[in-house]
Structure formats: C-alpha cells, structure tokens
C-alpha cells in the first residue's frame, strides 16, 4: 500500500538518526522502568525531533488539526524496537522497519501497536517517533523494550482498500491477556478489559487489539473478558502470539458504538421523534 506522493528526498539522501541519542542504562530494559521514575505531570506534552538541528520540543499540542488519520487495522509488517531514550524531558523510540518506509515523509502517521504516532526522523532502515507521557500512561507501549516486536500500519489513503474496519489509532485503554489456548492450527485469546470498554464490545463486532482489526467471538460480562481467534496466517503477521499471559494489549473499540451511545444519552432520538410527530 504505497503512498502516491512523497515530499521526502530519496532514502539515500535522508538524514540518519544521530548515534548520540541517550540510551537507557542496562538496568532500564523497558520504557516502563524508565517512565516509572520520571516525574512528569499529566499536563506535560511534548513533540520532539531527534535531529540536532531542531532540539526544542513543542510544549503544547496543536489544536483542531486539519488532517485526522485513519487506519484499517490490517497490519502491514512487524517492526523491531531498536532504541529507546529520553530527550528534552520526553521519550523517543526508534523502530526498524521496511514496508512502512515506502513513500514515508516527516510528520506522517504510523500506527505502532495501534497507537497513532508521528514520524520525526527516518532513514533506509527505520524511523523514530516521540512518545508523550499521556501515551505511555494510556497504552501498553510502556512495556516495550529494545528488541520488542510491534505491529505497524501506515495511515490509509482515499484510494486504499478497507480490509479491516475504521481504526483511528486512538487507544481507548489496555486489556490484559488472561489465556491463550490453541485449537488445531488456530489460537484462542481471551482478554480482560475494564467495564468502561467492555460495554462497547459485542459478539461478532470489531475491535482493534494492538492495532490489529479482529472479530470478537464471545463476551463474558461476568468475567469482564472477551475472546477472539487467530488463524494460522494471522499468527504469523501480528505480535499478539508473541506475548504472554498477563501482558497488556492496546484496545480501540469500534467508534460506531460510542457514537450510538452518545446520541442515545443526549436525547437526540427523542428529539427526532418529537419533530416528526
């Protein structure tokens, strides 16, 4: 799914990531251990470039962005986390990749385990992104370490096929894997989620798990869980089978359910009925 146009120069001419990036010390093997000791208030926000030519972070988010990204939940490839570090009070991550680099430009959005992140630098072997404290608080990205595999997908173009469902890359929360049971060459996965998310999960409905568009099989309200099945092909294309029971996954529920709930709770349906009577 190559992008039609690219504003970036050929890969051979793009600036390479600075090797002087501050790496985590050996004892800090993941963002979780580093983030736990970083006293960053919830009001903090950063967007940084790994380039030494523009080291200053943007201290506040852009409001009312004109372009909103959309994904399908069809994972294009699995990338590998190569480098983690801190800079200007924020966190940075470099990911080794290949397919998602085709046609990439600075500022493009790539979903990393379902979280929409902005490309701040790239070269022929990978790309870098900045991670805000809020992203680390709300997603499972905080558990990543050097060598972790991640699901990658570029934002879709208007001409792209919608092979999955509408995925915004806005993680609603995390779930916890409670069981992984094989059946023939398929794999049953059960995930525990909070009530605030489980109410939007319905049997045979869509859900994005670590950015992968999946079909819910059953919902177990008494257990606070739902499950899905991964066929053999999907198991080879996403990171979920590589995880262990007890690990977190990013969850994004079908946005249609949230819109329906909002309309019903706002009295919109009643007002429509009244206007027709």
C-alpha positions as CSV (number, residue, x, y, z in Angstrom):
1,X,0.0,0.0,0.0
2,X,2.5,2.6,-1.2
3,X,1.8,6.3,-0.7
4,X,1.1,8.1,-4.0
5,X,3.4,11.0,-3.3
6,X,6.3,11.7,-1.0
7,X,7.7,15.1,-0.1
8,X,10.8,13.5,1.4
9,X,14.1,13.2,-0.6
10,X,15.2,9.7,-1.7
11,X,16.2,7.5,1.2
12,X,19.8,7.7,0.4
13,X,19.7,11.5,1.0
14,X,17.6,11.5,4.1
15,X,19.4,12.4,7.4
16,X,20.3,9.4,9.5
17,X,19.5,9.2,13.2
18,X,22.1,10.6,15.5
19,X,24.0,7.8,17.2
20,X,24.4,10.0,20.2
21,X,20.9,9.5,21.4
22,X,20.8,8.9,25.2
23,X,20.1,5.2,25.6
24,X,18.6,3.6,28.7
25,X,21.1,2.2,31.0
26,X,21.3,-1.7,31.1
27,X,19.1,-1.9,34.2
28,X,16.3,0.0,32.5
29,X,15.3,-2.6,29.9
30,X,11.9,-1.0,29.1
31,X,10.1,2.3,28.9
32,X,8.1,1.1,31.9
33,X,11.0,1.1,34.3
34,X,12.2,4.4,32.9
35,X,8.8,6.1,32.9
36,X,8.1,4.9,36.5
37,X,11.0,7.1,37.7
38,X,10.2,10.1,35.5
39,X,8.2,12.7,37.5
40,X,6.2,14.1,34.5
41,X,2.9,15.7,35.4
42,X,-0.2,14.8,33.4
43,X,-0.3,18.3,32.0
44,X,3.0,17.7,30.2
45,X,3.1,17.3,26.4
46,X,5.9,17.1,24.1
47,X,6.6,16.5,20.4
48,X,10.3,16.3,19.7
49,X,12.6,15.7,16.8
50,X,15.7,13.5,17.1
51,X,17.6,15.9,14.8
52,X,20.1,18.1,16.5
53,X,19.1,20.9,14.1
54,X,15.8,21.3,15.9
55,X,16.2,20.1,19.5
56,X,13.4,22.2,21.1
57,X,10.1,20.4,21.8
58,X,6.7,21.8,21.1
59,X,5.3,22.5,24.6
60,X,1.6,22.3,23.7
61,X,-0.4,20.2,21.3
62,X,-1.8,21.5,18.1
63,X,-5.5,22.3,18.4
64,X,-8.1,21.3,15.8
65,X,-5.7,19.5,13.4
66,X,-6.9,19.7,9.9
67,X,-5.9,16.2,9.0
68,X,-7.1,13.2,11.1
69,X,-5.6,9.8,10.4
70,X,-7.5,6.7,9.7
71,X,-6.3,3.1,9.7
72,X,-7.8,-0.2,8.7
73,X,-6.3,-2.5,11.4
74,X,-4.6,-4.6,8.7
75,X,-1.0,-4.9,10.0
76,X,1.5,-4.2,7.2
77,X,4.5,-5.6,8.9
78,X,6.1,-6.2,12.3
79,X,8.9,-3.9,13.2
80,X,11.5,-4.2,15.9
81,X,12.2,-1.6,18.6
82,X,15.9,-0.8,18.2
83,X,16.5,2.2,20.5
84,X,14.8,3.8,23.5
85,X,15.8,7.0,25.1
86,X,15.0,10.3,26.8
87,X,15.5,13.8,25.4
88,X,14.2,17.2,26.4
89,X,12.0,15.7,29.1
90,X,10.3,13.3,26.7
91,X,10.8,9.8,25.4
92,X,11.9,8.7,22.0
93,X,11.8,5.4,20.2
94,X,13.4,4.1,17.0
95,X,11.9,1.2,15.2
96,X,13.5,-0.9,12.5
97,X,11.1,-1.4,9.6
98,X,10.9,-1.8,5.8
99,X,7.4,-1.9,4.3
100,X,6.0,1.2,6.1
101,X,9.0,3.3,4.9
102,X,7.8,3.2,1.3
103,X,6.8,6.8,0.5
104,X,7.1,7.9,4.1
105,X,7.6,11.6,4.9
106,X,8.4,13.5,8.0
107,X,5.2,14.1,10.0
108,X,3.4,11.1,8.6
109,X,1.4,8.9,11.0
110,X,2.2,5.3,11.6
111,X,0.2,3.1,14.0
112,X,2.5,1.3,16.4
113,X,0.6,-1.5,18.2
114,X,-2.5,0.6,17.4
115,X,-1.3,3.9,18.7
116,X,-1.1,6.7,16.1
117,X,2.4,8.1,16.3
118,X,4.2,10.8,14.2
119,X,7.4,10.1,12.3
120,X,10.1,12.5,13.5
121,X,13.0,11.1,11.5
122,X,13.6,8.2,9.2
123,X,16.3,6.5,7.1
124,X,16.5,3.4,4.9
125,X,16.4,1.1,7.9
126,X,13.8,2.5,10.2
127,X,12.1,5.5,11.7
128,X,11.8,7.4,15.0
129,X,8.8,8.7,17.0
130,X,8.3,10.7,20.1
131,X,6.2,9.3,23.0
132,X,4.3,11.7,25.2
133,X,3.7,10.8,28.9
134,X,0.0,10.5,28.3
135,X,0.6,8.0,25.6
136,X,2.7,5.9,27.9
137,X,0.1,6.1,30.7
138,X,-2.8,5.0,28.4
139,X,-1.2,2.3,26.3
140,X,0.9,-0.8,26.5
141,X,3.8,0.9,24.8
142,X,5.3,1.5,28.2
143,X,6.1,-2.2,28.4
144,X,8.2,-2.2,25.3
145,X,12.0,-2.7,25.4
146,X,14.8,-2.9,23.0
147,X,14.1,-5.9,20.7
148,X,10.3,-5.9,21.2
149,X,8.3,-6.6,18.1
150,X,5.5,-4.2,17.2
151,X,2.6,-4.1,14.7
152,X,3.0,-1.3,12.1
153,X,0.5,0.2,9.7
154,X,0.6,3.4,7.7
155,X,-2.5,5.7,7.6
156,X,-4.7,4.9,4.7
157,X,-5.3,6.9,1.5
158,X,-8.7,7.6,0.0
159,X,-7.8,5.0,-2.7
160,X,-6.9,2.3,-0.3
161,X,-9.0,-0.8,0.2
162,X,-10.7,-1.0,3.6
163,X,-9.7,-4.6,4.5
164,X,-10.5,-4.2,8.2
165,X,-12.6,-1.6,9.9
166,X,-12.3,2.1,10.8
167,X,-9.4,2.5,13.2
168,X,-8.4,5.9,14.5
169,X,-5.2,4.9,16.2
170,X,-6.6,6.5,19.4
171,X,-6.1,3.8,22.0
172,X,-9.1,3.7,24.4
173,X,-7.3,1.7,27.0
174,X,-5.4,-1.5,27.7
175,X,-6.5,-5.1,28.3
176,X,-4.8,-8.0,29.9
177,X,-4.3,-11.4,28.2
178,X,-5.8,-14.0,30.6
179,X,-5.5,-17.1,28.4
180,X,-4.1,-18.3,25.1
181,X,-5.3,-21.8,24.0
182,X,-4.6,-23.5,20.7
183,X,-7.2,-25.3,18.7
184,X,-5.9,-27.1,15.7
185,X,-3.7,-24.5,14.0
186,X,-5.7,-21.6,15.4
187,X,-5.2,-19.7,18.7
188,X,-7.9,-18.6,21.1
189,X,-7.0,-15.5,23.0
190,X,-9.1,-14.2,26.0
191,X,-8.6,-10.6,27.1
192,X,-9.8,-8.9,30.3
193,X,-10.9,-5.3,29.9
194,X,-12.5,-2.7,32.2
195,X,-16.2,-2.2,32.3
196,X,-15.8,1.2,30.6
197,X,-14.5,-0.5,27.5
198,X,-16.3,-3.9,27.7
199,X,-19.7,-2.2,27.2
200,X,-18.7,-1.3,23.6
201,X,-17.5,-4.9,22.8
202,X,-20.2,-7.1,21.2
203,X,-20.0,-10.7,19.8
204,X,-19.1,-10.7,16.1
205,X,-18.2,-7.0,16.4
206,X,-14.9,-5.3,15.5
207,X,-12.1,-4.4,17.9
208,X,-8.5,-3.4,17.4
209,X,-6.1,-5.3,19.6
210,X,-2.5,-3.9,19.4
211,X,-3.7,-2.2,16.2
212,X,-4.9,-5.5,14.5
213,X,-8.5,-5.5,13.3
214,X,-10.1,-8.6,14.9
215,X,-13.6,-10.0,15.2
216,X,-14.9,-10.6,18.7
217,X,-16.2,-14.2,19.2
218,X,-17.8,-14.0,22.7
219,X,-18.1,-11.5,25.5
220,X,-18.0,-12.8,29.1
221,X,-19.6,-10.0,31.2
222,X,-19.3,-11.9,34.4
223,X,-15.6,-12.3,33.9
224,X,-15.0,-8.9,32.4
225,X,-13.5,-10.6,29.3
226,X,-13.9,-11.1,25.6
227,X,-12.2,-13.5,23.2
228,X,-11.1,-13.8,19.6
229,X,-9.4,-16.4,17.4
230,X,-6.3,-16.0,15.4
231,X,-6.0,-18.2,12.3
232,X,-2.5,-19.6,11.4
233,X,-1.8,-16.8,8.8
234,X,-2.7,-14.0,11.3
235,X,-0.5,-15.5,14.0
236,X,2.5,-15.0,11.7
237,X,1.7,-11.4,10.9
238,X,0.9,-9.8,14.3
239,X,2.7,-9.6,17.7
240,X,-0.1,-11.0,19.9
241,X,1.0,-14.6,19.8
242,X,4.5,-13.5,21.0
243,X,3.0,-12.1,24.2
244,X,2.5,-14.0,27.4
245,X,-0.5,-14.3,29.7
246,X,-0.6,-11.3,32.0
247,X,0.8,-8.9,29.4
248,X,-1.1,-5.8,28.2
249,X,-2.5,-5.2,24.8
250,X,-3.8,-1.9,23.4
251,X,-7.5,-1.8,22.8
252,X,-9.5,0.5,20.5
253,X,-13.3,-0.2,20.4
254,X,-15.5,0.4,17.4
255,X,-16.1,4.1,17.3
256,X,-19.7,3.5,16.0
257,X,-20.7,2.1,19.4
258,X,-19.5,5.3,21.1
259,X,-21.4,7.5,18.7
260,X,-24.6,5.5,19.2
261,X,-24.3,5.7,23.0
262,X,-23.7,9.4,22.8
263,X,-26.7,10.0,20.6
264,X,-29.0,8.0,22.8
265,X,-27.8,9.6,26.1
266,X,-28.1,13.1,24.6
267,X,-31.8,12.7,23.8
268,X,-31.2,13.1,20.1
269,X,-33.5,10.2,19.3
270,X,-36.3,11.5,21.4
271,X,-36.0,15.0,19.8
272,X,-36.1,13.4,16.3
273,X,-39.3,11.5,17.2
274,X,-40.8,14.7,18.6
275,X,-40.1,16.7,15.5
276,X,-41.8,14.0,13.3
277,X,-45.0,13.9,15.5
